[in-house]
Amino acid sequence: MTDPWVALEPGADPAEHARMLRRAHETFTEAGTVTRPVRSVVAESWRRSARAGVGPDGTASVELADGDLGAYRAEHPLARVMPLFRELMGTFAADGEHLLAVCDAKGRLLWVEGHPATRRNAGRMNFVPGARWAETAMGTNAPGTAVAVDRPVQVFAAEHFIRQVQPWTCAAAPVHDPRTGRVLGAVDITGGDGLAHPHSLGFVQAVARAAESQLALLTPERPASDAPELTALGRDEAHLVTGGRRIRLSRRHSEILVLLARHPEGLTGDELLCALYEDESVTPVTLRAELARLRRVLGPGLLASRPYRLTVPVECDVAVVERRLETGAVTAAATAYAGPLLPGSQAPAVVRLRHRLADALRTALIARRDPDLLADWAHAPWGEDDLDVWRALAVLRPTATVRARLTALEDELTAPATWPGATGRRGTTTV
């Protein structure tokens, strides 16, 4: 069975395959419909690229330069495994006239190394350190698509969405934090048709796994005194890392921990009842039973009562986003925002916090006027109907796709109600 993530099967004719892809790409960019046999991973990426407003004649923008790039790279977790990348891939890249590239989780290139002539050629399309090669900025490409789908991926010739990139072939694999599982970035090998072999994808995937193993060795075990970490953004069931354990919490326990983490002074039973339940008929006995179950899940010593409180500070990802917004670090806040807080929760206090955090971030993004950050929000599930963000994006990046989406949203907003008591769509996101 053909692997959908591999560009070519062994023995395929690269020249003929490239011609077929180029015809398919031309058809897609003219009609917006994939009518020829293109790998599903590529076709889906083309559609995402078009929805993001990427044009086939676009050019990468350099977001990090000089001192900013150096400082960012020095602090990035993947800096710790760059020696490993160079050891495993450096000679292969230099001898084969290829490039070794490493990007962060936003698709920004941090390192681009390899054959000097190939680097010069790649520089003409801004495949350089500091440039943004996210799928939302540069369309289908191996490093940007790999972090977008969190899978190893190989992109060959006209499978690239941007025309000036189509002479190239690349293969990339995401690298994850071994402790939290989050994507740190991707490692990529870029060059000519010789990289179209399936072995290229297997190679970068093996390198990524080696890097994750190296990071696990370099990351010391968390001391018992370290603050527990609560992850609640973008998921209905929060995760708590504490005492070397990773605990998946139920929805109700997730709500309780989020609220107690925000109130280190503690909450009374009546305060928790009001915060958690819309139904006033819920009794204190029900809440006490839920807290007793949570205490057993957490283990002894973490949850106290009278008032209900956590006995040690808990670092919540909600607080991380809030702190970054307070200091004006909008890009860092957007990076830490994995989605709405416990999106399925109907607990009144959680709903209020969810809206407050999302509105604060989206307001900061609109004020920042960064088209890439706005595009990331607009094309996320929680921002696809956010009229204000689409309006801001249309001013900064008035592509046909962006204008069409904005027009559709504005038409929905002004459309008359079609059922008794119906109201028009709100102009802001409902995260």
Contacts in CASP RR format, 6 or more apart in sequence:
PFRMAT RR
TARGET T0000
AUTHOR 0000-0000-0000
METHOD contacts of the structure
MODEL  1
MTDPWVALEPGADPAEHARMLRRAHETFTEAGTVTRPVRSVVAESWRRSA
RAGVGPDGTASVELADGDLGAYRAEHPLARVMPLFRELMGTFAADGEHLL
AVCDAKGRLLWVEGHPATRRNAGRMNFVPGARWAETAMGTNAPGTAVAVD
RPVQVFAAEHFIRQVQPWTCAAAPVHDPRTGRVLGAVDITGGDGLAHPHS
LGFVQAVARAAESQLALLTPERPASDAPELTALGRDEAHLVTGGRRIRLS
RRHSEILVLLARHPEGLTGDELLCALYEDESVTPVTLRAELARLRRVLGP
GLLASRPYRLTVPVECDVAVVERRLETGAVTAAATAYAGPLLPGSQAPAV
VRLRHRLADALRTALIARRDPDLLADWAHAPWGEDDLDVWRALAVLRPTA
TVRARLTALEDELTAPATWPGATGRRGTTTV
2 9 0 8 1.000
3 198 0 8 1.000
3 201 0 8 1.000
4 39 0 8 1.000
4 40 0 8 1.000
4 41 0 8 1.000
5 41 0 8 1.000
5 151 0 8 1.000
5 152 0 8 1.000
5 153 0 8 1.000
5 154 0 8 1.000
5 201 0 8 1.000
6 154 0 8 1.000
6 198 0 8 1.000
6 201 0 8 1.000
7 39 0 8 1.000
7 154 0 8 1.000
7 155 0 8 1.000
7 156 0 8 1.000
7 159 0 8 1.000
7 169 0 8 1.000
7 171 0 8 1.000
7 196 0 8 1.000
7 201 0 8 1.000
8 14 0 8 1.000
8 17 0 8 1.000
8 156 0 8 1.000
8 196 0 8 1.000
8 197 0 8 1.000
8 198 0 8 1.000
9 198 0 8 1.000
10 197 0 8 1.000
10 198 0 8 1.000
12 196 0 8 1.000
14 156 0 8 1.000
14 157 0 8 1.000
14 193 0 8 1.000
14 194 0 8 1.000
14 196 0 8 1.000
17 156 0 8 1.000
17 157 0 8 1.000
18 156 0 8 1.000
18 157 0 8 1.000
18 158 0 8 1.000
18 193 0 8 1.000
20 36 0 8 1.000
20 37 0 8 1.000
21 38 0 8 1.000
21 156 0 8 1.000
21 157 0 8 1.000
21 158 0 8 1.000
21 159 0 8 1.000
22 157 0 8 1.000
22 158 0 8 1.000
22 166 0 8 1.000
23 36 0 8 1.000
24 34 0 8 1.000
24 35 0 8 1.000
24 36 0 8 1.000
24 37 0 8 1.000
24 38 0 8 1.000
24 158 0 8 1.000
25 46 0 8 1.000
25 56 0 8 1.000
25 158 0 8 1.000
25 159 0 8 1.000
25 161 0 8 1.000
25 166 0 8 1.000
27 33 0 8 1.000
27 34 0 8 1.000
27 35 0 8 1.000
27 36 0 8 1.000
28 34 0 8 1.000
28 35 0 8 1.000
28 46 0 8 1.000
28 50 0 8 1.000
29 55 0 8 1.000
29 56 0 8 1.000
32 50 0 8 1.000
34 43 0 8 1.000
34 46 0 8 1.000
34 47 0 8 1.000
38 46 0 8 1.000
38 159 0 8 1.000
39 159 0 8 1.000
41 145 0 8 1.000
41 149 0 8 1.000
41 151 0 8 1.000
41 153 0 8 1.000
42 140 0 8 1.000
42 155 0 8 1.000
42 159 0 8 1.000
45 135 0 8 1.000
45 139 0 8 1.000
45 140 0 8 1.000
45 145 0 8 1.000
45 148 0 8 1.000
45 149 0 8 1.000
45 161 0 8 1.000
46 139 0 8 1.000
46 140 0 8 1.000
46 161 0 8 1.000
48 135 0 8 1.000
48 136 0 8 1.000
48 139 0 8 1.000
48 148 0 8 1.000
48 379 0 8 1.000
49 55 0 8 1.000
49 135 0 8 1.000
49 136 0 8 1.000
49 139 0 8 1.000
49 140 0 8 1.000
49 161 0 8 1.000
50 401 0 8 1.000
51 379 0 8 1.000
51 401 0 8 1.000
51 405 0 8 1.000
52 135 0 8 1.000
52 136 0 8 1.000
52 137 0 8 1.000
52 139 0 8 1.000
52 375 0 8 1.000
52 379 0 8 1.000
52 401 0 8 1.000
53 375 0 8 1.000
53 397 0 8 1.000
53 399 0 8 1.000
53 400 0 8 1.000
53 401 0 8 1.000
53 402 0 8 1.000
54 135 0 8 1.000
54 136 0 8 1.000
54 137 0 8 1.000
54 138 0 8 1.000
54 139 0 8 1.000
54 161 0 8 1.000
54 162 0 8 1.000
54 399 0 8 1.000
55 161 0 8 1.000
55 162 0 8 1.000
55 399 0 8 1.000
56 161 0 8 1.000
56 162 0 8 1.000
56 163 0 8 1.000
57 162 0 8 1.000
57 163 0 8 1.000
57 164 0 8 1.000
58 138 0 8 1.000
58 162 0 8 1.000
58 164 0 8 1.000
59 125 0 8 1.000
59 126 0 8 1.000
59 162 0 8 1.000
59 164 0 8 1.000
60 125 0 8 1.000
60 126 0 8 1.000
60 127 0 8 1.000
60 131 0 8 1.000
60 132 0 8 1.000
60 133 0 8 1.000
60 137 0 8 1.000
60 138 0 8 1.000
61 126 0 8 1.000
61 131 0 8 1.000
61 132 0 8 1.000
61 137 0 8 1.000
61 372 0 8 1.000
62 126 0 8 1.000
62 128 0 8 1.000
62 130 0 8 1.000
62 131 0 8 1.000
62 132 0 8 1.000
63 108 0 8 1.000
63 130 0 8 1.000
63 131 0 8 1.000
63 132 0 8 1.000
63 372 0 8 1.000
64 70 0 8 1.000
64 72 0 8 1.000
64 108 0 8 1.000
64 129 0 8 1.000
64 130 0 8 1.000
65 130 0 8 1.000
69 110 0 8 1.000
69 129 0 8 1.000
69 130 0 8 1.000
72 110 0 8 1.000
73 79 0 8 1.000
73 110 0 8 1.000
73 111 0 8 1.000
73 129 0 8 1.000
76 104 0 8 1.000
76 110 0 8 1.000
76 184 0 8 1.000
77 177 0 8 1.000
77 184 0 8 1.000
77 215 0 8 1.000
78 102 0 8 1.000
78 104 0 8 1.000
78 110 0 8 1.000
78 175 0 8 1.000
78 184 0 8 1.000
78 185 0 8 1.000
78 211 0 8 1.000
80 214 0 8 1.000
80 215 0 8 1.000
80 218 0 8 1.000
81 175 0 8 1.000
81 211 0 8 1.000
81 214 0 8 1.000
81 215 0 8 1.000
81 218 0 8 1.000
82 102 0 8 1.000
82 111 0 8 1.000
84 207 0 8 1.000
84 210 0 8 1.000
84 211 0 8 1.000
84 214 0 8 1.000
85 100 0 8 1.000
85 102 0 8 1.000
85 111 0 8 1.000
85 187 0 8 1.000
85 207 0 8 1.000
85 211 0 8 1.000
86 100 0 8 1.000
86 113 0 8 1.000
88 207 0 8 1.000
88 210 0 8 1.000
89 100 0 8 1.000
89 187 0 8 1.000
89 189 0 8 1.000
89 203 0 8 1.000
89 204 0 8 1.000
89 207 0 8 1.000
90 100 0 8 1.000
90 113 0 8 1.000
90 114 0 8 1.000
92 98 0 8 1.000
92 189 0 8 1.000
92 203 0 8 1.000
93 99 0 8 1.000
93 100 0 8 1.000
93 113 0 8 1.000
93 114 0 8 1.000
93 115 0 8 1.000
93 189 0 8 1.000
94 114 0 8 1.000
94 115 0 8 1.000
96 115 0 8 1.000
97 115 0 8 1.000
97 117 0 8 1.000
97 118 0 8 1.000
97 191 0 8 1.000
97 192 0 8 1.000
98 114 0 8 1.000
98 115 0 8 1.000
98 118 0 8 1.000
98 189 0 8 1.000
98 190 0 8 1.000
98 191 0 8 1.000
98 192 0 8 1.000
98 195 0 8 1.000
99 112 0 8 1.000
99 113 0 8 1.000
99 114 0 8 1.000
99 115 0 8 1.000
99 118 0 8 1.000
99 119 0 8 1.000
99 122 0 8 1.000
99 127 0 8 1.000
99 188 0 8 1.000
99 189 0 8 1.000
99 190 0 8 1.000
99 191 0 8 1.000
100 111 0 8 1.000
100 112 0 8 1.000
100 113 0 8 1.000
100 114 0 8 1.000
100 187 0 8 1.000
100 188 0 8 1.000
100 189 0 8 1.000
101 109 0 8 1.000
101 111 0 8 1.000
101 112 0 8 1.000
101 113 0 8 1.000
101 127 0 8 1.000
101 143 0 8 1.000
101 172 0 8 1.000
101 187 0 8 1.000
101 188 0 8 1.000
101 189 0 8 1.000
101 190 0 8 1.000
102 109 0 8 1.000
102 110 0 8 1.000
102 111 0 8 1.000
102 185 0 8 1.000
102 186 0 8 1.000
102 187 0 8 1.000
102 188 0 8 1.000
103 109 0 8 1.000
103 110 0 8 1.000
103 133 0 8 1.000
103 143 0 8 1.000
103 144 0 8 1.000
103 147 0 8 1.000
103 172 0 8 1.000
103 185 0 8 1.000
103 186 0 8 1.000
103 188 0 8 1.000
104 110 0 8 1.000
104 184 0 8 1.000
104 185 0 8 1.000
105 147 0 8 1.000
105 182 0 8 1.000
105 183 0 8 1.000
105 184 0 8 1.000
105 185 0 8 1.000
105 335 0 8 1.000
106 132 0 8 1.000
106 134 0 8 1.000
106 147 0 8 1.000
106 335 0 8 1.000
106 376 0 8 1.000
107 132 0 8 1.000
107 133 0 8 1.000
107 134 0 8 1.000
107 143 0 8 1.000
107 144 0 8 1.000
107 147 0 8 1.000
107 185 0 8 1.000
107 186 0 8 1.000
108 130 0 8 1.000
108 131 0 8 1.000
108 132 0 8 1.000
108 133 0 8 1.000
108 134 0 8 1.000
109 127 0 8 1.000
109 128 0 8 1.000
109 129 0 8 1.000
109 130 0 8 1.000
109 131 0 8 1.000
109 132 0 8 1.000
109 133 0 8 1.000
109 143 0 8 1.000
110 129 0 8 1.000
110 130 0 8 1.000
111 129 0 8 1.000
112 119 0 8 1.000
112 122 0 8 1.000
112 127 0 8 1.000
112 128 0 8 1.000
112 129 0 8 1.000
113 119 0 8 1.000
118 191 0 8 1.000
122 128 0 8 1.000
122 168 0 8 1.000
122 190 0 8 1.000
124 164 0 8 1.000
125 162 0 8 1.000
125 164 0 8 1.000
125 165 0 8 1.000
127 133 0 8 1.000
127 165 0 8 1.000
127 190 0 8 1.000
132 138 0 8 1.000
132 372 0 8 1.000
133 141 0 8 1.000
133 143 0 8 1.000
133 144 0 8 1.000
134 144 0 8 1.000
134 147 0 8 1.000
134 148 0 8 1.000
134 372 0 8 1.000
134 376 0 8 1.000
135 141 0 8 1.000
135 144 0 8 1.000
135 145 0 8 1.000
135 148 0 8 1.000
136 148 0 8 1.000
136 372 0 8 1.000
136 375 0 8 1.000
136 376 0 8 1.000
136 379 0 8 1.000
137 372 0 8 1.000
137 375 0 8 1.000
138 144 0 8 1.000
138 161 0 8 1.000
138 162 0 8 1.000
138 165 0 8 1.000
139 145 0 8 1.000
139 160 0 8 1.000
139 161 0 8 1.000
139 162 0 8 1.000
140 155 0 8 1.000
140 159 0 8 1.000
140 160 0 8 1.000
140 161 0 8 1.000
141 155 0 8 1.000
141 160 0 8 1.000
141 161 0 8 1.000
141 162 0 8 1.000
141 165 0 8 1.000
141 170 0 8 1.000
142 153 0 8 1.000
142 154 0 8 1.000
142 155 0 8 1.000
142 170 0 8 1.000
142 171 0 8 1.000
142 172 0 8 1.000
142 186 0 8 1.000
142 188 0 8 1.000
142 190 0 8 1.000
143 170 0 8 1.000
143 172 0 8 1.000
143 186 0 8 1.000
143 188 0 8 1.000
144 172 0 8 1.000
144 186 0 8 1.000
145 153 0 8 1.000
145 155 0 8 1.000
145 172 0 8 1.000
146 152 0 8 1.000
146 153 0 8 1.000
146 172 0 8 1.000
146 173 0 8 1.000
146 174 0 8 1.000
146 186 0 8 1.000
146 188 0 8 1.000
147 174 0 8 1.000
147 183 0 8 1.000
147 185 0 8 1.000
147 186 0 8 1.000
150 174 0 8 1.000
150 183 0 8 1.000
151 174 0 8 1.000
152 171 0 8 1.000
152 172 0 8 1.000
152 173 0 8 1.000
152 174 0 8 1.000
152 201 0 8 1.000
152 202 0 8 1.000
152 204 0 8 1.000
152 205 0 8 1.000
152 208 0 8 1.000
153 171 0 8 1.000
153 172 0 8 1.000
153 173 0 8 1.000
153 201 0 8 1.000
154 169 0 8 1.000
154 170 0 8 1.000
154 171 0 8 1.000
154 172 0 8 1.000
154 195 0 8 1.000
154 196 0 8 1.000
154 198 0 8 1.000
154 200 0 8 1.000
154 201 0 8 1.000
155 169 0 8 1.000
155 170 0 8 1.000
155 171 0 8 1.000
156 169 0 8 1.000
156 193 0 8 1.000
156 196 0 8 1.000
157 166 0 8 1.000
157 167 0 8 1.000
157 168 0 8 1.000
157 169 0 8 1.000
157 193 0 8 1.000
157 196 0 8 1.000
158 166 0 8 1.000
160 166 0 8 1.000
160 168 0 8 1.000
167 192 0 8 1.000
168 190 0 8 1.000
168 191 0 8 1.000
168 192 0 8 1.000
169 190 0 8 1.000
169 191 0 8 1.000
169 192 0 8 1.000
169 193 0 8 1.000
169 194 0 8 1.000
169 195 0 8 1.000
169 196 0 8 1.000
169 200 0 8 1.000
170 188 0 8 1.000
170 189 0 8 1.000
170 190 0 8 1.000
170 191 0 8 1.000
170 195 0 8 1.000
171 188 0 8 1.000
171 189 0 8 1.000
171 195 0 8 1.000
171 200 0 8 1.000
171 201 0 8 1.000
171 202 0 8 1.000
171 203 0 8 1.000
171 204 0 8 1.000
172 186 0 8 1.000
172 187 0 8 1.000
172 188 0 8 1.000
172 189 0 8 1.000
172 204 0 8 1.000
173 186 0 8 1.000
173 187 0 8 1.000
173 201 0 8 1.000
173 202 0 8 1.000
173 204 0 8 1.000
173 205 0 8 1.000
173 207 0 8 1.000
173 208 0 8 1.000
174 183 0 8 1.000
174 184 0 8 1.000
174 185 0 8 1.000
174 186 0 8 1.000
174 208 0 8 1.000
175 183 0 8 1.000
175 184 0 8 1.000
175 185 0 8 1.000
175 186 0 8 1.000
175 187 0 8 1.000
175 208 0 8 1.000
175 211 0 8 1.000
175 212 0 8 1.000
175 215 0 8 1.000
176 182 0 8 1.000
176 183 0 8 1.000
176 184 0 8 1.000
176 212 0 8 1.000
177 183 0 8 1.000
177 184 0 8 1.000
177 215 0 8 1.000
178 212 0 8 1.000
178 213 0 8 1.000
178 215 0 8 1.000
178 216 0 8 1.000
178 219 0 8 1.000
179 216 0 8 1.000
179 219 0 8 1.000
179 222 0 8 1.000
179 241 0 8 1.000
180 231 0 8 1.000
180 241 0 8 1.000
186 208 0 8 1.000
187 204 0 8 1.000
187 207 0 8 1.000
187 208 0 8 1.000
187 211 0 8 1.000
188 204 0 8 1.000
189 195 0 8 1.000
189 200 0 8 1.000
189 203 0 8 1.000
189 204 0 8 1.000
194 200 0 8 1.000
221 244 0 8 1.000
222 241 0 8 1.000
222 243 0 8 1.000
222 244 0 8 1.000
224 243 0 8 1.000
226 243 0 8 1.000
227 312 0 8 1.000
227 313 0 8 1.000
227 314 0 8 1.000
227 315 0 8 1.000
228 240 0 8 1.000
228 241 0 8 1.000
228 242 0 8 1.000
228 243 0 8 1.000
228 302 0 8 1.000
228 312 0 8 1.000
228 314 0 8 1.000
228 315 0 8 1.000
229 240 0 8 1.000
229 241 0 8 1.000
229 242 0 8 1.000
229 314 0 8 1.000
229 315 0 8 1.000
229 316 0 8 1.000
229 317 0 8 1.000
230 238 0 8 1.000
230 239 0 8 1.000
230 240 0 8 1.000
230 257 0 8 1.000
230 258 0 8 1.000
230 261 0 8 1.000
230 314 0 8 1.000
230 315 0 8 1.000
230 316 0 8 1.000
230 317 0 8 1.000
231 238 0 8 1.000
231 239 0 8 1.000
231 240 0 8 1.000
231 241 0 8 1.000
231 316 0 8 1.000
231 317 0 8 1.000
231 338 0 8 1.000
232 238 0 8 1.000
232 254 0 8 1.000
232 257 0 8 1.000
232 258 0 8 1.000
232 316 0 8 1.000
232 317 0 8 1.000
232 318 0 8 1.000
232 341 0 8 1.000
232 342 0 8 1.000
233 317 0 8 1.000
233 318 0 8 1.000
233 321 0 8 1.000
233 336 0 8 1.000
233 337 0 8 1.000
233 338 0 8 1.000
233 339 0 8 1.000
233 340 0 8 1.000
233 341 0 8 1.000
234 338 0 8 1.000
234 339 0 8 1.000
234 340 0 8 1.000
234 341 0 8 1.000
234 342 0 8 1.000
234 343 0 8 1.000
235 338 0 8 1.000
235 342 0 8 1.000
235 343 0 8 1.000
236 251 0 8 1.000
236 254 0 8 1.000
236 342 0 8 1.000
236 343 0 8 1.000
236 344 0 8 1.000
236 345 0 8 1.000
237 248 0 8 1.000
237 249 0 8 1.000
237 250 0 8 1.000
237 251 0 8 1.000
237 254 0 8 1.000
238 248 0 8 1.000
238 249 0 8 1.000
238 253 0 8 1.000
238 254 0 8 1.000
238 257 0 8 1.000
238 258 0 8 1.000
238 342 0 8 1.000
239 246 0 8 1.000
239 247 0 8 1.000
239 248 0 8 1.000
239 249 0 8 1.000
240 246 0 8 1.000
240 247 0 8 1.000
240 249 0 8 1.000
240 257 0 8 1.000
240 298 0 8 1.000
240 314 0 8 1.000
241 247 0 8 1.000
242 298 0 8 1.000
242 302 0 8 1.000
247 297 0 8 1.000
247 298 0 8 1.000
249 257 0 8 1.000
249 294 0 8 1.000
249 297 0 8 1.000
251 342 0 8 1.000
251 344 0 8 1.000
251 345 0 8 1.000
252 276 0 8 1.000
252 290 0 8 1.000
253 290 0 8 1.000
253 293 0 8 1.000
253 294 0 8 1.000
253 297 0 8 1.000
254 342 0 8 1.000
254 345 0 8 1.000
255 276 0 8 1.000
255 342 0 8 1.000
255 345 0 8 1.000
255 347 0 8 1.000
255 350 0 8 1.000
256 272 0 8 1.000
256 276 0 8 1.000
256 290 0 8 1.000
256 291 0 8 1.000
256 294 0 8 1.000
257 294 0 8 1.000
257 310 0 8 1.000
257 314 0 8 1.000
258 316 0 8 1.000
258 318 0 8 1.000
258 341 0 8 1.000
258 342 0 8 1.000
258 350 0 8 1.000
258 353 0 8 1.000
259 267 0 8 1.000
259 272 0 8 1.000
259 275 0 8 1.000
259 276 0 8 1.000
259 347 0 8 1.000
259 349 0 8 1.000
259 350 0 8 1.000
260 266 0 8 1.000
260 267 0 8 1.000
260 303 0 8 1.000
260 308 0 8 1.000
260 309 0 8 1.000
260 310 0 8 1.000
260 314 0 8 1.000
261 310 0 8 1.000
261 314 0 8 1.000
261 316 0 8 1.000
261 318 0 8 1.000
261 319 0 8 1.000
262 316 0 8 1.000
262 318 0 8 1.000
262 319 0 8 1.000
262 353 0 8 1.000
263 309 0 8 1.000
264 309 0 8 1.000
264 310 0 8 1.000
264 313 0 8 1.000
265 307 0 8 1.000
265 309 0 8 1.000
266 307 0 8 1.000
266 308 0 8 1.000
266 309 0 8 1.000
266 310 0 8 1.000
267 275 0 8 1.000
267 307 0 8 1.000
267 308 0 8 1.000
267 309 0 8 1.000
268 307 0 8 1.000
268 308 0 8 1.000
269 284 0 8 1.000
269 287 0 8 1.000
269 307 0 8 1.000
269 308 0 8 1.000
270 284 0 8 1.000
271 307 0 8 1.000
272 287 0 8 1.000
272 308 0 8 1.000
273 282 0 8 1.000
273 284 0 8 1.000
273 287 0 8 1.000
274 348 0 8 1.000
274 349 0 8 1.000
275 347 0 8 1.000
275 348 0 8 1.000
275 349 0 8 1.000
275 350 0 8 1.000
276 287 0 8 1.000
276 347 0 8 1.000
276 348 0 8 1.000
276 349 0 8 1.000
277 347 0 8 1.000
277 348 0 8 1.000
278 346 0 8 1.000
278 348 0 8 1.000
291 303 0 8 1.000
291 305 0 8 1.000
291 308 0 8 1.000
294 303 0 8 1.000
295 302 0 8 1.000
295 303 0 8 1.000
301 311 0 8 1.000
302 310 0 8 1.000
302 311 0 8 1.000
302 312 0 8 1.000
303 309 0 8 1.000
303 310 0 8 1.000
303 311 0 8 1.000
304 310 0 8 1.000
304 311 0 8 1.000
317 336 0 8 1.000
317 338 0 8 1.000
318 341 0 8 1.000
318 353 0 8 1.000
318 357 0 8 1.000
320 336 0 8 1.000
321 333 0 8 1.000
321 336 0 8 1.000
321 337 0 8 1.000
321 357 0 8 1.000
321 361 0 8 1.000
322 357 0 8 1.000
322 360 0 8 1.000
324 330 0 8 1.000
324 332 0 8 1.000
324 333 0 8 1.000
324 336 0 8 1.000
325 333 0 8 1.000
325 360 0 8 1.000
325 361 0 8 1.000
325 364 0 8 1.000
328 364 0 8 1.000
330 364 0 8 1.000
330 365 0 8 1.000
330 368 0 8 1.000
330 370 0 8 1.000
330 373 0 8 1.000
331 368 0 8 1.000
331 370 0 8 1.000
331 373 0 8 1.000
333 361 0 8 1.000
333 364 0 8 1.000
334 361 0 8 1.000
334 365 0 8 1.000
334 373 0 8 1.000
334 376 0 8 1.000
334 377 0 8 1.000
337 357 0 8 1.000
337 361 0 8 1.000
339 380 0 8 1.000
339 382 0 8 1.000
339 431 0 8 1.000
340 354 0 8 1.000
340 358 0 8 1.000
340 382 0 8 1.000
340 431 0 8 1.000
341 350 0 8 1.000
341 353 0 8 1.000
341 354 0 8 1.000
341 357 0 8 1.000
341 358 0 8 1.000
342 350 0 8 1.000
342 354 0 8 1.000
343 354 0 8 1.000
343 382 0 8 1.000
343 431 0 8 1.000
345 351 0 8 1.000
345 354 0 8 1.000
354 431 0 8 1.000
355 431 0 8 1.000
358 382 0 8 1.000
358 429 0 8 1.000
358 431 0 8 1.000
359 428 0 8 1.000
362 377 0 8 1.000
362 386 0 8 1.000
362 388 0 8 1.000
362 389 0 8 1.000
362 428 0 8 1.000
362 429 0 8 1.000
365 373 0 8 1.000
365 374 0 8 1.000
365 377 0 8 1.000
365 389 0 8 1.000
365 392 0 8 1.000
366 374 0 8 1.000
366 388 0 8 1.000
366 389 0 8 1.000
366 392 0 8 1.000
369 392 0 8 1.000
369 396 0 8 1.000
371 393 0 8 1.000
371 396 0 8 1.000
371 397 0 8 1.000
374 389 0 8 1.000
374 392 0 8 1.000
374 393 0 8 1.000
374 396 0 8 1.000
374 397 0 8 1.000
375 393 0 8 1.000
375 397 0 8 1.000
377 383 0 8 1.000
377 386 0 8 1.000
377 389 0 8 1.000
378 384 0 8 1.000
378 386 0 8 1.000
378 389 0 8 1.000
378 390 0 8 1.000
378 393 0 8 1.000
378 405 0 8 1.000
382 429 0 8 1.000
382 431 0 8 1.000
383 389 0 8 1.000
383 429 0 8 1.000
383 431 0 8 1.000
385 409 0 8 1.000
385 425 0 8 1.000
385 429 0 8 1.000
385 430 0 8 1.000
386 427 0 8 1.000
386 428 0 8 1.000
386 429 0 8 1.000
387 406 0 8 1.000
387 409 0 8 1.000
387 410 0 8 1.000
387 413 0 8 1.000
387 425 0 8 1.000
387 426 0 8 1.000
387 427 0 8 1.000
387 428 0 8 1.000
388 427 0 8 1.000
388 428 0 8 1.000
388 429 0 8 1.000
389 429 0 8 1.000
390 402 0 8 1.000
390 405 0 8 1.000
390 406 0 8 1.000
390 409 0 8 1.000
391 406 0 8 1.000
393 402 0 8 1.000
393 406 0 8 1.000
394 402 0 8 1.000
394 403 0 8 1.000
394 406 0 8 1.000
409 425 0 8 1.000
409 427 0 8 1.000
412 424 0 8 1.000
412 425 0 8 1.000
413 424 0 8 1.000
413 425 0 8 1.000
413 427 0 8 1.000
415 424 0 8 1.000
417 423 0 8 1.000
417 424 0 8 1.000
END
